[in-house]
Amino acid sequence: NQLKEAVVSTQSTGSGVISTFVKTLRPQSYCVAVDINLQAALASKETAAVNDQQVDVVCGDLGEGLSGLFGKVDLLIFNPPYVPTPSEEVTSSGIEASWAGGIDGREVIDKFLPTAAQFLSPEGVFFLLGIRQNKPEEICKSFISLGLYGEIVCERKAGIEKLWVIKFVKDEQV
């Protein structure tokens, strides 16, 4: 029920399935989906439209242009490019940029950490998806200095990847 009129943001939204699904569950919520890739942003817009949902879509880099939402996001979901790759692939304009996470698959994740903390409302929750090579325990420790507490809430094997989801909340919620 807390998400009834929530502000929801999905970063690296890809096809927009997650933001559209959340909007379907909570029609009164305000949902904004962000992706740096124009094709992904257009796909997100289309996904929302074919499901008769209103999701604002922004083509930008990790919350770029959304500073008006700082301190207001109740649910933040980040499905970053997390595959360990050479650093130069992270800034590529090719398809590999959709999965290229750089060293340890962490370059995009680490770039977004300070911004993620700024977006969250006092009761906000942030979910981050990644793989074992991203060193999730280290990610949790790095958020402490930003006033966020994280714990791995889900782990599973999907093909060759060992996926995890970390849930972060502000210190005062712990």
GROMACS elastic network, one bead per residue, 0.5 to 0.9 nm:
[ bonds ]
;  ai    aj funct       b0    kb
    1     4     6  0.52730   500
    1     5     6  0.86173   500
    1    26     6  0.85354   500
    2     5     6  0.74550   500
    2     6     6  0.69918   500
    2    74     6  0.85819   500
    3     7     6  0.77016   500
    3     8     6  0.83385   500
    3    26     6  0.65035   500
    3    28     6  0.84272   500
    3    29     6  0.66183   500
    3    74     6  0.73726   500
    3    75     6  0.78567   500
    4    25     6  0.86627   500
    4    26     6  0.53664   500
    4    27     6  0.73697   500
    4    28     6  0.57888   500
    4    29     6  0.58361   500
    5    26     6  0.73745   500
    5    27     6  0.79988   500
    5    30     6  0.69729   500
    6    26     6  0.82086   500
    6    28     6  0.74851   500
    6    30     6  0.62039   500
    6    31     6  0.82504   500
    6    72     6  0.87779   500
    6    73     6  0.74387   500
    6    74     6  0.57468   500
    6    75     6  0.74024   500
    7    29     6  0.58203   500
    7    31     6  0.60798   500
    7    32     6  0.80886   500
    7    69     6  0.84842   500
    7    72     6  0.67017   500
    7    74     6  0.53079   500
    7    75     6  0.65755   500
    7    76     6  0.85855   500
    8    19     6  0.77448   500
    8    22     6  0.81370   500
    8    23     6  0.86103   500
    8    29     6  0.69507   500
    8    30     6  0.60151   500
    8    32     6  0.63293   500
    8    33     6  0.83879   500
    8    73     6  0.58496   500
    8    74     6  0.60120   500
    8    76     6  0.59217   500
    8    77     6  0.80189   500
    9    13     6  0.89826   500
    9    19     6  0.74311   500
    9    30     6  0.84120   500
    9    31     6  0.57530   500
    9    33     6  0.57129   500
    9    34     6  0.75554   500
    9    63     6  0.87886   500
    9    73     6  0.68317   500
    9    74     6  0.83192   500
    9    75     6  0.64024   500
    9    77     6  0.63349   500
    9    78     6  0.84825   500
   10    13     6  0.55189   500
   10    16     6  0.82568   500
   10    18     6  0.75091   500
   10    19     6  0.62133   500
   10    31     6  0.79143   500
   10    32     6  0.65456   500
   10    34     6  0.61594   500
   10    35     6  0.85762   500
   10    75     6  0.83194   500
   10    76     6  0.58685   500
   10    78     6  0.58194   500
   10    79     6  0.79039   500
   11    14     6  0.85201   500
   11    32     6  0.86774   500
   11    33     6  0.61842   500
   11    35     6  0.62219   500
   11    61     6  0.86854   500
   11    62     6  0.61166   500
   11    63     6  0.70149   500
   11    76     6  0.76547   500
   11    77     6  0.62127   500
   11    79     6  0.66656   500
   11    80     6  0.74178   500
   12    33     6  0.77675   500
   12    34     6  0.58107   500
   12    36     6  0.70929   500
   12    37     6  0.85513   500
   12    40     6  0.85326   500
   12    61     6  0.84023   500
   12    62     6  0.71488   500
   12    77     6  0.87532   500
   12    78     6  0.62857   500
   12    79     6  0.57912   500
   12    80     6  0.56368   500
   12    81     6  0.77662   500
   12    98     6  0.85440   500
   13    16     6  0.52509   500
   13    17     6  0.78470   500
   13    18     6  0.74504   500
   13    19     6  0.75622   500
   13    33     6  0.57642   500
   13    34     6  0.57065   500
   13    35     6  0.55178   500
   13    40     6  0.72903   500
   13    41     6  0.76095   500
   13    44     6  0.71739   500
   13    77     6  0.85720   500
   13    78     6  0.75625   500
   13    79     6  0.69238   500
   13    80     6  0.84485   500
   14    17     6  0.78974   500
   14    33     6  0.87822   500
   14    34     6  0.83554   500
   14    35     6  0.65447   500
   14    37     6  0.81473   500
   14    39     6  0.85294   500
   14    41     6  0.69452   500
   14    43     6  0.73570   500
   14    44     6  0.66477   500
   14    79     6  0.84713   500
   14    98     6  0.83021   500
   15    18     6  0.82188   500
   15    39     6  0.88360   500
   15    40     6  0.56630   500
   15    41     6  0.73846   500
   15    42     6  0.82152   500
   15    43     6  0.50987   500
   15    45     6  0.83384   500
   15    46     6  0.84616   500
   15    47     6  0.68236   500
   16    19     6  0.55111   500
   16    20     6  0.60706   500
   16    21     6  0.84923   500
   16    33     6  0.68753   500
   16    34     6  0.89002   500
   16    40     6  0.78225   500
   16    41     6  0.77824   500
   16    43     6  0.67854   500
   16    45     6  0.71759   500
   16    46     6  0.83140   500
   16    47     6  0.60281   500
   16    48     6  0.70814   500
   16    55     6  0.88417   500
   16    57     6  0.87664   500
   17    20     6  0.52004   500
   17    21     6  0.59826   500
   17    22     6  0.86510   500
   17    44     6  0.71320   500
   17    47     6  0.65593   500
   17    48     6  0.78109   500
   18    21     6  0.50697   500
   18    22     6  0.62107   500
   18    23     6  0.85920   500
   18    77     6  0.85067   500
   19    22     6  0.51606   500
   19    23     6  0.61562   500
   19    24     6  0.85893   500
   19    31     6  0.65209   500
   19    32     6  0.74029   500
   19    33     6  0.64459   500
   19    44     6  0.83478   500
   19    48     6  0.80744   500
   19    55     6  0.71819   500
   19    77     6  0.87174   500
   20    23     6  0.50667   500
   20    24     6  0.61456   500
   20    25     6  0.87347   500
   20    31     6  0.81709   500
   20    44     6  0.81542   500
   20    47     6  0.69524   500
   20    48     6  0.53388   500
   20    49     6  0.89711   500
   20    51     6  0.74597   500
   20    53     6  0.65150   500
   20    54     6  0.80586   500
   20    55     6  0.68371   500
   21    24     6  0.50074   500
   21    25     6  0.63576   500
   21    26     6  0.86628   500
   21    48     6  0.87239   500
   21    51     6  0.89874   500
   21    53     6  0.89569   500
   22    25     6  0.51030   500
   22    26     6  0.60580   500
   22    27     6  0.80993   500
   22    29     6  0.83463   500
   22    31     6  0.80359   500
   23    27     6  0.51073   500
   23    28     6  0.76540   500
   23    29     6  0.64054   500
   23    30     6  0.77097   500
   23    31     6  0.66402   500
   23    48     6  0.87527   500
   23    53     6  0.66080   500
   23    54     6  0.75452   500
   23    55     6  0.74089   500
   24    27     6  0.56257   500
   24    51     6  0.82790   500
   24    52     6  0.87760   500
   24    53     6  0.68330   500
   26    29     6  0.55672   500
   26    30     6  0.88935   500
   27    30     6  0.81377   500
   27    53     6  0.79042   500
   27    54     6  0.85526   500
   30    54     6  0.82823   500
   30    55     6  0.73526   500
   30    56     6  0.82189   500
   31    54     6  0.76179   500
   31    55     6  0.51390   500
   31    56     6  0.62372   500
   31    57     6  0.85456   500
   32    55     6  0.56501   500
   32    57     6  0.56521   500
   32    58     6  0.72758   500
   33    41     6  0.78130   500
   33    44     6  0.73775   500
   33    45     6  0.87135   500
   33    55     6  0.69213   500
   33    56     6  0.62160   500
   33    58     6  0.61773   500
   33    59     6  0.85408   500
   34    37     6  0.89915   500
   34    40     6  0.89231   500
   34    41     6  0.69674   500
   34    44     6  0.88348   500
   34    56     6  0.86177   500
   34    57     6  0.59229   500
   34    59     6  0.58549   500
   34    60     6  0.62677   500
   34    61     6  0.74936   500
   34    62     6  0.68706   500
   34    63     6  0.65932   500
   34    64     6  0.85048   500
   35    38     6  0.73199   500
   35    39     6  0.89658   500
   35    40     6  0.64025   500
   35    41     6  0.57202   500
   35    44     6  0.88834   500
   35    57     6  0.81087   500
   35    58     6  0.66239   500
   35    59     6  0.52144   500
   35    60     6  0.56624   500
   35    61     6  0.64557   500
   35    62     6  0.71009   500
   35    63     6  0.85087   500
   36    39     6  0.89832   500
   36    40     6  0.78083   500
   36    41     6  0.75781   500
   36    58     6  0.82510   500
   36    59     6  0.52471   500
   36    62     6  0.73154   500
   37    40     6  0.52921   500
   37    41     6  0.62998   500
   37    42     6  0.87541   500
   37    59     6  0.65500   500
   37    60     6  0.76058   500
   37    61     6  0.86021   500
   37    93     6  0.85632   500
   37    97     6  0.88436   500
   37    98     6  0.80943   500
   38    41     6  0.50058   500
   38    42     6  0.61464   500
   38    43     6  0.85353   500
   38    58     6  0.89948   500
   38    59     6  0.59075   500
   38    60     6  0.84823   500
   39    42     6  0.51301   500
   39    43     6  0.61142   500
   39    44     6  0.86069   500
   40    44     6  0.61009   500
   40    45     6  0.86253   500
   40    59     6  0.83273   500
   41    44     6  0.50596   500
   41    45     6  0.63045   500
   41    46     6  0.86882   500
   41    57     6  0.62408   500
   41    58     6  0.66401   500
   41    59     6  0.56658   500
   41    60     6  0.88838   500
   42    45     6  0.50951   500
   42    46     6  0.62349   500
   42    47     6  0.86426   500
   42    57     6  0.80336   500
   42    59     6  0.85237   500
   43    46     6  0.50097   500
   43    47     6  0.60559   500
   43    48     6  0.86569   500
   44    47     6  0.50579   500
   44    48     6  0.63072   500
   44    49     6  0.85876   500
   44    55     6  0.83677   500
   44    57     6  0.69042   500
   45    48     6  0.53478   500
   45    49     6  0.62089   500
   45    50     6  0.88059   500
   45    54     6  0.87756   500
   45    55     6  0.71505   500
   45    56     6  0.76028   500
   45    57     6  0.61698   500
   46    50     6  0.60971   500
   46    51     6  0.84908   500
   47    50     6  0.54759   500
   47    51     6  0.63402   500
   47    52     6  0.87248   500
   47    53     6  0.84933   500
   48    51     6  0.52159   500
   48    52     6  0.61585   500
   48    54     6  0.63298   500
   48    55     6  0.61437   500
   48    56     6  0.89957   500
   49    53     6  0.58523   500
   49    54     6  0.71932   500
   49    55     6  0.83743   500
   50    53     6  0.77463   500
   51    54     6  0.89761   500
   58    63     6  0.85005   500
   58    64     6  0.86122   500
   58    65     6  0.86223   500
   58    66     6  0.89901   500
   59    64     6  0.86403   500
   60    63     6  0.67422   500
   60    64     6  0.54562   500
   60    65     6  0.75317   500
   61    64     6  0.52004   500
   61    65     6  0.86672   500
   62   108     6  0.88058   500
   62   111     6  0.85134   500
   62   112     6  0.64357   500
   62   115     6  0.80427   500
   62   116     6  0.89653   500
   63    66     6  0.54044   500
   63    67     6  0.74920   500
   63   112     6  0.85089   500
   63   115     6  0.75886   500
   63   116     6  0.86237   500
   63   119     6  0.87725   500
   64    67     6  0.73892   500
   65    68     6  0.79104   500
   66    69     6  0.56579   500
   66    70     6  0.75040   500
   66   119     6  0.88637   500
   67    70     6  0.52666   500
   67   118     6  0.86381   500
   67   119     6  0.78181   500
   68    71     6  0.85152   500
   68    72     6  0.83174   500
   68   119     6  0.89987   500
   69    72     6  0.51891   500
   69    73     6  0.63499   500
   69   118     6  0.87208   500
   69   119     6  0.61053   500
   69   120     6  0.84639   500
   69   121     6  0.89617   500
   70    73     6  0.70203   500
   70   115     6  0.84715   500
   70   116     6  0.89076   500
   70   117     6  0.86585   500
   70   118     6  0.53218   500
   70   120     6  0.66814   500
   70   121     6  0.76180   500
   71    74     6  0.86367   500
   71   117     6  0.84423   500
   71   118     6  0.59677   500
   71   122     6  0.70636   500
   71   124     6  0.85123   500
   72   118     6  0.89220   500
   72   119     6  0.62602   500
   72   120     6  0.58743   500
   72   122     6  0.79685   500
   72   124     6  0.78954   500
   73    76     6  0.64881   500
   73   119     6  0.55315   500
   73   121     6  0.51495   500
   73   122     6  0.88274   500
   73   123     6  0.88423   500
   73   124     6  0.61233   500
   73   125     6  0.82089   500
   74   119     6  0.85367   500
   74   120     6  0.61221   500
   74   121     6  0.55552   500
   74   122     6  0.80932   500
   74   123     6  0.65082   500
   74   125     6  0.60004   500
   74   126     6  0.81431   500
   75   120     6  0.75698   500
   75   121     6  0.86252   500
   75   124     6  0.57487   500
   75   125     6  0.50812   500
   75   126     6  0.59112   500
   75   127     6  0.78686   500
   76   116     6  0.77274   500
   76   119     6  0.79530   500
   76   120     6  0.73439   500
   76   124     6  0.76339   500
   76   125     6  0.62631   500
   76   127     6  0.62234   500
   76   128     6  0.84410   500
   77   125     6  0.85441   500
   77   126     6  0.58543   500
   77   128     6  0.61389   500
   77   129     6  0.82230   500
   78   109     6  0.87245   500
   78   126     6  0.78026   500
   78   127     6  0.63016   500
   78   129     6  0.64687   500
   79    82     6  0.81454   500
   79   127     6  0.85124   500
   79   128     6  0.62577   500
   79   129     6  0.52236   500
   79   130     6  0.72984   500
   80    98     6  0.81984   500
   80    99     6  0.76011   500
   80   100     6  0.89474   500
   80   101     6  0.76920   500
   80   108     6  0.68206   500
   80   109     6  0.65357   500
   80   128     6  0.79223   500
   80   129     6  0.70687   500
   80   130     6  0.73856   500
   81    84     6  0.89008   500
   81    90     6  0.83450   500
   81    97     6  0.72827   500
   81    98     6  0.56527   500
   81   100     6  0.52888   500
   81   102     6  0.87075   500
   81   105     6  0.73084   500
   81   106     6  0.85295   500
   81   107     6  0.89486   500
   81   108     6  0.68236   500
   81   109     6  0.79369   500
   81   130     6  0.83472   500
   82    85     6  0.87728   500
   82    98     6  0.89525   500
   82    99     6  0.60284   500
   82   100     6  0.62532   500
   82   102     6  0.77602   500
   82   104     6  0.80352   500
   82   106     6  0.63892   500
   82   107     6  0.83109   500
   82   108     6  0.75510   500
   82   109     6  0.74853   500
   82   129     6  0.83629   500
   82   130     6  0.58759   500
   82   131     6  0.68997   500
   82   133     6  0.86450   500
   82   134     6  0.70301   500
   83    99     6  0.56635   500
   83   100     6  0.53430   500
   83   102     6  0.71911   500
   83   103     6  0.86917   500
   83   104     6  0.74983   500
   83   106     6  0.82510   500
   83   130     6  0.83738   500
   83   131     6  0.76501   500
   83   133     6  0.80590   500
   83   134     6  0.80997   500
   84    87     6  0.87395   500
   84    99     6  0.86070   500
   84   100     6  0.65244   500
   84   101     6  0.53347   500
   84   102     6  0.52259   500
   84   103     6  0.55124   500
   84   106     6  0.74909   500
   84   133     6  0.73568   500
   84   134     6  0.77997   500
   85    88     6  0.82446   500
   85    89     6  0.67022   500
   85    90     6  0.78166   500
   85    99     6  0.86757   500
   85   100     6  0.55985   500
   85   101     6  0.60244   500
   85   103     6  0.60297   500
   85   104     6  0.75023   500
   85   105     6  0.66089   500
   86    89     6  0.58183   500
   86    90     6  0.76273   500
   86   100     6  0.78846   500
   86   101     6  0.82212   500
   86   102     6  0.52130   500
   86   103     6  0.63435   500
   87    90     6  0.55811   500
   87    91     6  0.76882   500
   87   100     6  0.80274   500
   87   101     6  0.75722   500
   87   103     6  0.61794   500
   87   107     6  0.78025   500
   88    91     6  0.58533   500
   88    92     6  0.66066   500
   88   100     6  0.89265   500
   88   102     6  0.74771   500
   89    93     6  0.84540   500
   89    94     6  0.83357   500
   89    96     6  0.65327   500
   89    97     6  0.59650   500
   89   100     6  0.58304   500
   89   101     6  0.79606   500
   89   102     6  0.69370   500
   90    93     6  0.86741   500
   90    96     6  0.77682   500
   90    97     6  0.52460   500
   90    98     6  0.82847   500
   90    99     6  0.82244   500
   90   100     6  0.51144   500
   90   101     6  0.59787   500
   90   102     6  0.58386   500
   90   107     6  0.78007   500
   90   108     6  0.76506   500
   91    94     6  0.88054   500
   91    97     6  0.65466   500
   91   100     6  0.85756   500
   92    95     6  0.79521   500
   92    96     6  0.71063   500
   92    97     6  0.55323   500
   92   100     6  0.87581   500
   93    96     6  0.79706   500
   93    97     6  0.65386   500
   94    97     6  0.59518   500
   94    98     6  0.81692   500
   95    98     6  0.57418   500
   95    99     6  0.79551   500
   96    99     6  0.56829   500
   96   100     6  0.57524   500
   97   101     6  0.79030   500
   98   101     6  0.85632   500
   99   105     6  0.88399   500
  100   105     6  0.69795   500
  100   107     6  0.89064   500
  100   108     6  0.85249   500
  101   104     6  0.71894   500
  101   106     6  0.55633   500
  101   107     6  0.55954   500
  101   108     6  0.58187   500
  101   109     6  0.76781   500
  101   134     6  0.89374   500
  102   106     6  0.62049   500
  102   107     6  0.53221   500
  102   108     6  0.75191   500
  103   106     6  0.60509   500
  103   107     6  0.63685   500
  103   134     6  0.88467   500
  104   107     6  0.76575   500
  104   133     6  0.59436   500
  104   134     6  0.53325   500
  104   135     6  0.77443   500
  105   108     6  0.75770   500
  105   109     6  0.77719   500
  105   130     6  0.85111   500
  105   131     6  0.83626   500
  105   133     6  0.69816   500
  105   134     6  0.54421   500
  106   109     6  0.50081   500
  106   110     6  0.57285   500
  106   111     6  0.83175   500
  106   133     6  0.88340   500
  106   134     6  0.58092   500
  106   135     6  0.84940   500
  106   139     6  0.89591   500
  107   110     6  0.52911   500
  107   111     6  0.61642   500
  107   112     6  0.88222   500
  108   111     6  0.50840   500
  108   112     6  0.64045   500
  108   113     6  0.89012   500
  109   112     6  0.53633   500
  109   113     6  0.63962   500
  109   128     6  0.88033   500
  109   134     6  0.88743   500
  109   139     6  0.87781   500
  110   113     6  0.53025   500
  110   114     6  0.80695   500
  110   139     6  0.82490   500
  111   114     6  0.73189   500
  111   115     6  0.80736   500
  112   115     6  0.53372   500
  112   116     6  0.60353   500
  112   117     6  0.88604   500
  113   116     6  0.51849   500
  113   117     6  0.65897   500
  113   118     6  0.89614   500
  113   139     6  0.89608   500
  113   142     6  0.84999   500
  113   143     6  0.72461   500
  113   146     6  0.83004   500
  114   117     6  0.54063   500
  114   118     6  0.65762   500
  114   143     6  0.83360   500
  114   146     6  0.68848   500
  115   118     6  0.50478   500
  115   119     6  0.63295   500
  116   119     6  0.52884   500
  116   120     6  0.67288   500
  116   126     6  0.76307   500
  117   120     6  0.57381   500
  117   121     6  0.89933   500
  117   126     6  0.85923   500
  117   143     6  0.82058   500
  117   146     6  0.63978   500
  117   147     6  0.75082   500
  117   148     6  0.70510   500
  117   170     6  0.82562   500
  118   121     6  0.82971   500
  118   146     6  0.88448   500
  119   124     6  0.85036   500
  120   123     6  0.75131   500
  120   125     6  0.69254   500
  120   126     6  0.74871   500
  120   169     6  0.84282   500
  120   170     6  0.80580   500
  121   125     6  0.81668   500
  121   170     6  0.86654   500
  122   125     6  0.89590   500
  122   169     6  0.86435   500
  122   170     6  0.67910   500
  122   172     6  0.80621   500
  122   173     6  0.82490   500
  123   169     6  0.73898   500
  123   170     6  0.71954   500
  123   172     6  0.86182   500
  123   173     6  0.70171   500
  124   168     6  0.85655   500
  124   169     6  0.64006   500
  124   170     6  0.72892   500
  125   167     6  0.68683   500
  125   168     6  0.57841   500
  125   169     6  0.50994   500
  125   170     6  0.78079   500
  126   150     6  0.88648   500
  126   166     6  0.80139   500
  126   167     6  0.57285   500
  126   169     6  0.65424   500
  127   165     6  0.65009   500
  127   166     6  0.56176   500
  127   168     6  0.63437   500
  128   164     6  0.82490   500
  128   165     6  0.55171   500
  128   166     6  0.52284   500
  128   167     6  0.66970   500
  128   168     6  0.81075   500
  129   163     6  0.71789   500
  129   164     6  0.58843   500
  129   166     6  0.66401   500
  130   133     6  0.82850   500
  130   134     6  0.65216   500
  130   135     6  0.88437   500
  130   136     6  0.76804   500
  130   162     6  0.84279   500
  130   163     6  0.56921   500
  130   164     6  0.55798   500
  130   165     6  0.65814   500
  130   166     6  0.83882   500
  131   134     6  0.56499   500
  131   135     6  0.77876   500
  131   136     6  0.78340   500
  131   161     6  0.64613   500
  131   162     6  0.54543   500
  131   164     6  0.59087   500
  131   165     6  0.86605   500
  132   135     6  0.57605   500
  132   136     6  0.67175   500
  132   161     6  0.78594   500
  132   162     6  0.57420   500
  132   163     6  0.64400   500
  132   164     6  0.71471   500
  133   136     6  0.80496   500
  133   162     6  0.85898   500
  134   137     6  0.88972   500
  134   138     6  0.83831   500
  134   139     6  0.79519   500
  135   138     6  0.54431   500
  135   139     6  0.65076   500
  136   140     6  0.62691   500
  136   141     6  0.87240   500
  136   151     6  0.88414   500
  136   152     6  0.76851   500
  136   164     6  0.79001   500
  136   165     6  0.87559   500
  136   166     6  0.76235   500
  137   140     6  0.51401   500
  137   141     6  0.64280   500
  137   142     6  0.88035   500
  137   150     6  0.88126   500
  137   151     6  0.81838   500
  137   152     6  0.81848   500
  138   141     6  0.51063   500
  138   142     6  0.62530   500
  138   143     6  0.88710   500
  139   142     6  0.51054   500
  139   143     6  0.65020   500
  139   150     6  0.83702   500
  140   143     6  0.53992   500
  140   144     6  0.69481   500
  140   148     6  0.83580   500
  140   149     6  0.69084   500
  140   150     6  0.50902   500
  140   151     6  0.67723   500
  140   152     6  0.85395   500
  140   166     6  0.79354   500
  140   168     6  0.81924   500
  141   144     6  0.55057   500
  141   145     6  0.78755   500
  141   149     6  0.82049   500
  141   150     6  0.79449   500
  142   145     6  0.62684   500
  142   146     6  0.76091   500
  142   148     6  0.89798   500
  143   146     6  0.50860   500
  143   147     6  0.66014   500
  143   148     6  0.53165   500
  143   149     6  0.66208   500
  143   150     6  0.73208   500
  143   168     6  0.84209   500
  144   147     6  0.51870   500
  144   148     6  0.51796   500
  144   149     6  0.58872   500
  144   150     6  0.80741   500
  144   171     6  0.83234   500
  145   148     6  0.73959   500
  146   149     6  0.88358   500
  146   170     6  0.88625   500
  147   169     6  0.85383   500
  147   170     6  0.58891   500
  147   171     6  0.56470   500
  147   172     6  0.86878   500
  148   168     6  0.60601   500
  148   169     6  0.54620   500
  148   171     6  0.54301   500
  148   172     6  0.88384   500
  149   167     6  0.81779   500
  149   168     6  0.53378   500
  149   169     6  0.54387   500
  149   170     6  0.60766   500
  149   171     6  0.58509   500
  149   173     6  0.87324   500
  149   174     6  0.73170   500
  150   166     6  0.61621   500
  150   167     6  0.54282   500
  150   169     6  0.65849   500
  150   170     6  0.88353   500
  151   165     6  0.84164   500
  151   166     6  0.53457   500
  151   167     6  0.55893   500
  151   168     6  0.67069   500
  152   155     6  0.74492   500
  152   164     6  0.67046   500
  152   165     6  0.57078   500
  152   167     6  0.63414   500
  152   168     6  0.89320   500
  153   164     6  0.75548   500
  153   165     6  0.58429   500
  153   166     6  0.57241   500
  153   167     6  0.63323   500
  154   163     6  0.81041   500
  154   164     6  0.54165   500
  154   165     6  0.51750   500
  154   166     6  0.72669   500
  155   162     6  0.71114   500
  155   163     6  0.55546   500
  155   165     6  0.65605   500
  156   161     6  0.83537   500
  156   162     6  0.58054   500
  156   163     6  0.53315   500
  156   164     6  0.64768   500
  157   160     6  0.69982   500
  157   161     6  0.57177   500
  157   163     6  0.59048   500
  157   164     6  0.87022   500
  158   161     6  0.52617   500
  158   162     6  0.63241   500
  158   163     6  0.68473   500
  159   162     6  0.80392   500
  169   172     6  0.81558   500
  169   173     6  0.63482   500
  169   174     6  0.73046   500
  170   173     6  0.56097   500
  170   174     6  0.71957   500
  171   174     6  0.54550   500
